[in-house]
Amino acid sequence: MKEVTTLIRQSPFNSALPAEVLRMTMGLILSENKVQVVLTEDGVQLLRAVLPERIGGQDVKRHLETLGELGCDIIAEVESLDARGIGDPAIEVMRKSRSEIAELLAASDTVLGV
């Protein structure tokens, strides 16, 4: 079994890439991989409670919730959450420091990211 990490650093508000990467991550869970999603920098914006239909965006919240239900760890960088004022994410996430995330990425067999 391989450890696969999806790293999302881009905001979901100006690109469809984060939503597409989450869809791809759902496919990775179906294989025999340990999959986790890491949100850093503007990627933590995925955790805001927004109405995507009002801003013409993709509904990524349901993807994140489904991934969590399927056993995928959703991890958010504490420094990025604090810098963007996201104190209460719209979904439950694990919070890790930048140094912990660096260790996690180094230990992963594969890192996919946007």
N, C-alpha and C positions, 0 to 999 in steps of 0.2 A: 504494500500500500504506500502510495506517495502522498506527501503533504503538499497541497496546492494552496497558495495564498493569492487572493484577488486583492489588489491594492488600488483604491480609488482616491485620486487626489483632485479631480476636477469637479467643479460645481455642476449640479444637475440642471441649473437654470439657463445655461447657454449652450447646452450640448445634449444630444441623445446618447452619447457614449456611455455615461455611467449606467443608464438603464439597460443598454445592450450588454454591457459587461455583467450585470446582475443576471440577465437571462442566460448568458453563457455559463455563469457559475452554477445555475440550476442544473444545467446539463452535466457539469462535472460531478455533481453530487450523485448522479445516477451510476457513475462508475465506482470502482473500489478505491476512491481517494478520500483522504481526510481534507476537507475544504474549509477555509476560513476567509472571511471578508474583512479587510482592514480599511478604515476610513481615516484619511489624514488631510491636512490642509483644507482646501475648499470642499473636499469630498464629504466632510462632516455635515455639510449643508443638507445632505440626504436625510438627516435625522430631524430636520425641522418639520413642524406640523404645517403643511401647506396644502392648498387646493390646486392641484396641477392643472385642472381644466380652466382655471382662471388665468393662468400664466402661459397656457399653451405648452405645458411640459408633460413629461411621462409620469405615471403613477409608480414610483419606485418603492413606496412604503409597503405595498402588498408583496413585492419581490423580497424585500428584507424580512418581512414577517414570515413568509413561506420558507425562506432559507433557514431562519431560526427554528421553525417547527420541524424541519428536516435534520436538525442536529448540527447545522453550520454555525460556527462561532462568528458573531458580528462584533468587531472590535473597533473602538474609536480612540484616537489619540487625544489624551487629556489636554495637551497644550493647544491643539487646534480647536477643541470644544471651548476652552476658556477664551482664546483669542477672538472667537466669533460669538461669544455670549450665549452659547447653547448649554444651559444648565440642566434642562430637563428634556432630553431627547424624546421624540414622538414614539420611539420603540425602545425596548430594553436592549442595552448593549453592554459589553465588557469595556471597561476603561483601562487603557494602558499608557504608560509614559512613552515618550519618543525613544528612549534607550531600550525599553522592553520591546517595542515594535521593531527596532533595528535587530535585536536578537532573534525575534520571531521570523523576520524576513530572511536572515542569514541561515536559519535552521530549515527553511522550507526547501523542498526539492524543486519546486517551480513557483515563480512569481509572475502573475499576469497583471498588467495595470494600465490605467489611463490617468 
